[in-house]
Amino acid sequence: MREQSDLTGSGRAYAAAYAAHYSERNLAAALQLYSELIASRPNAPEAAYSRAQIQNIVNVVVPEQERLDAQIGLALARLGSRSST
């Protein structure tokens, strides 16, 4: 990674989230920081990296069957809301 002084605002935000994630092993803080970066700079390259890191955290902490059940529920909810309009 580049020197801290060379990073953009997005880069600094991503570096902080990444440090919480991997150095501190504070997944809750990392999720919050990644989410804030995405909300504040949705089109920055670091937002795309943050989305991938969030997915990595979800894959570690949420069991596979629970993730599948949630995805099916989301899809069914969307399909149901579209057919009633």
C-alpha positions as CSV (number, residue, x, y, z in Angstrom):
1,M,0.0,0.0,0.0
2,R,1.2,3.5,-0.7
3,E,2.5,5.9,2.0
4,Q,-0.4,7.2,4.2
5,S,0.4,10.8,3.0
6,D,-0.1,9.8,-0.6
7,L,-3.6,8.4,-0.1
8,T,-6.8,10.2,-1.1
9,G,-9.7,10.6,1.3
10,S,-11.2,7.4,-0.1
11,G,-7.8,5.6,0.3
12,R,-7.4,6.8,3.9
13,A,-11.0,5.6,4.7
14,Y,-10.3,2.2,3.1
15,A,-7.0,1.9,4.9
16,A,-8.7,2.5,8.2
17,A,-11.4,0.0,7.5
18,Y,-8.8,-2.5,6.3
19,A,-6.8,-2.1,9.4
20,A,-9.9,-2.6,11.6
21,H,-10.7,-5.7,9.6
22,Y,-7.3,-7.4,9.3
23,S,-4.9,-5.8,11.9
24,E,-7.4,-5.3,14.8
25,R,-9.7,-8.1,13.8
26,N,-12.6,-5.9,14.8
27,L,-15.2,-7.0,12.2
28,A,-18.0,-4.8,13.5
29,A,-15.9,-1.7,13.2
30,A,-14.6,-2.8,9.8
31,L,-18.2,-3.3,8.5
32,Q,-19.2,0.2,9.8
33,L,-16.1,1.8,8.2
34,Y,-16.6,0.0,4.9
35,S,-20.3,0.9,4.9
36,E,-19.5,4.6,5.6
37,L,-17.0,4.7,2.7
38,I,-19.5,3.2,0.3
39,A,-22.2,5.7,1.4
40,S,-19.9,8.7,1.2
41,R,-18.0,7.8,-2.0
42,P,-20.1,5.2,-3.9
43,N,-18.2,5.5,-7.2
44,A,-14.7,5.5,-5.8
45,P,-12.6,2.4,-6.5
46,E,-12.2,1.9,-2.8
47,A,-16.0,1.6,-2.5
48,A,-15.8,-1.4,-4.9
49,Y,-13.1,-2.9,-2.7
50,S,-15.2,-2.2,0.4
51,R,-18.1,-4.1,-1.1
52,A,-15.9,-7.1,-1.7
53,Q,-14.5,-6.9,1.9
54,I,-18.0,-6.7,3.3
55,Q,-18.9,-9.9,1.3
56,N,-15.8,-11.5,2.8
57,I,-16.9,-10.7,6.3
58,V,-20.4,-11.9,5.6
59,N,-19.1,-15.2,4.3
60,V,-17.0,-15.7,7.4
61,V,-19.7,-14.8,10.0
62,V,-23.0,-15.9,8.5
63,P,-23.4,-19.7,7.8
64,E,-23.9,-20.6,4.1
65,Q,-27.4,-21.9,4.5
66,E,-28.5,-18.8,6.3
67,R,-27.0,-16.6,3.5
68,L,-28.9,-18.7,0.9
69,D,-32.2,-18.5,2.9
70,A,-31.8,-14.7,3.1
71,Q,-31.1,-14.4,-0.6
72,I,-34.1,-16.5,-1.4
73,G,-36.2,-14.4,0.9
74,L,-35.0,-11.2,-0.7
75,A,-35.7,-12.4,-4.2
76,L,-39.2,-13.7,-3.2
77,A,-40.0,-10.4,-1.6
78,R,-39.0,-8.4,-4.7
79,L,-40.9,-10.8,-7.0
80,G,-44.0,-10.5,-4.7
81,S,-43.8,-6.7,-4.7
82,R,-43.6,-6.5,-8.4
83,S,-46.5,-8.9,-9.1
84,S,-48.8,-6.9,-6.9
85,T,-48.2,-3.5,-8.6
